[in-house]
Amino acid sequence: MIRFENAVFEYIRRDDEGNVEGITRALDDVSVHIKRGEFVAVLGANGSGKSTFAKHINGLLVPEEGKVFVGGLDTSDDNNLLKIRQMAGMVFQNPDNQIIAQTVEEDVAFGPENMGVPTDEMQQRVDEALEKVGLIAEKDNSPNRLSGGQKQRVAIAGVLAMKPECIIFDESTAMLDPAGRKEVIATAHELNKNNNITVILITHYMNEAMGADRILVMDHGKIVMDGTPRQIFSKPEEIRKYKLEVPEITELAYRLHKAGAPMPAFVLDEDEFMEAIRSAKAAGALS
């Protein structure tokens, strides 16, 4: 679905007079393949390059060296950009910046309308998209009356109405409360599982990455770790080198293990943690 081949992208910093102050290499010889239908979380500290990586997937940015292909199409070819942006939709950080219409229905219809989709088909797409994100009952209401999580789901519906094969969530939960974050992540997983939509999740929250098929860790423009959540989070000391932490439940089990408690050194989620507790009790190691 997505292929980076030795991609390089640099930001040039200039002073008030336009003189070059420095150059930041945001993508540094990145090569990675993402399969159709994968759910991939991209982690990294601020400035690691993860948002730049995301913007290359739908052609908002193009590499200065190397290539990026989406669905086999070269993002550096201007003739491909419309198809690529229909194929790979993006949900941004601030839901309020994505609301442009007076009603939820009109907002979701904006994309397909600009694509020239016939009215009957557009209405069907809008209804289907709102059904998928659980907001069909809000179609006639103002988006401004919705919660932050609901607004992000409206933005997701707007992308869905354009029939994408891939959705990029560029830190889309960063400005939401815990309930809103949970809504958006659940929606992303449902779309991935039920509709085989490729999901790229750029996030600061380790717990959001636990349910991914695969995690990419970025640092200074490079992909420095690539594996399943179990493979990545089982290396807490390595994760910390890149200014990241493991999920809270994983960290708790790790600390208990180091303190001599009858716990495994690694658990991925709460279910595994509770299973370890039950096993320790059954073995008489815990009272």
Secondary structure, 3 states (H helix, E strand, C coil): CEEEEEEEEEEEEECCCCCEEEEEEEEEEEEEEECCCCEEEEECCCCCCHHHHHHHHCCCCCCCEEEEEECCEECCCHHHHHHHHHHEEEECCCHHHHCCCCCHHHHHHHHHHHCCCCHHHHHHHHHHHHHHCCCHHHCCCCHHHCCHHHHHHHHHHHHHCCCCCEEEEECCCCCCCHHHHHHHHHHHHHHHHHHCCEEEEECCCHHHHCCCCEEEEEECCEEEEEECHHHHHCCHHHHHHCCCCCCHHHHHHHHHHHCCCCCCCCCCCHHHHHHHHHHHHHCCCCC
